[in-house]
């Protein structure tokens, strides 16, 4: 009987802990989101401690928009298949120092300054790299994460 009560108590704690993670999203973020993406479906907001993010579907693609804690939009990722990359980006990547790594994800990234670039996430050994290209295939940035 004690075991059953313990398990029930634990379940109630886990449910209440999950509910406690729900936070209020700034109205500024919500207003921007619904204005920028009026056709978005299945919006799922969360708080990542340093920012707010909303995962959503739009025109058959999965996207994620990020907002600063003050409610201002930072950037949006549109997840793509490798085949959807512009040919110039594919060719540059094939010739890059990352070409022998395993591609783990591809996205079109649009920031709050109106710039768009393509990000390829690559794993090489223990390193995870994010490589950014402009539409012409020029590498504009890379990040290495362990």
Secondary structure, 3 states (H helix, E strand, C coil): CHHHHHHHHHHHHHHHHHHHCCCCCCHHHHHHHHHHCCCCEEEEEEECCCCEEEEEEECCEEEEEEECCCCCEEEEEEEECHHHCCHHHHHHHHCCCCCCCEEEEEEEEEECCCCEEEEEEEEECCEEEEEEECCCCCEEEEEEEC
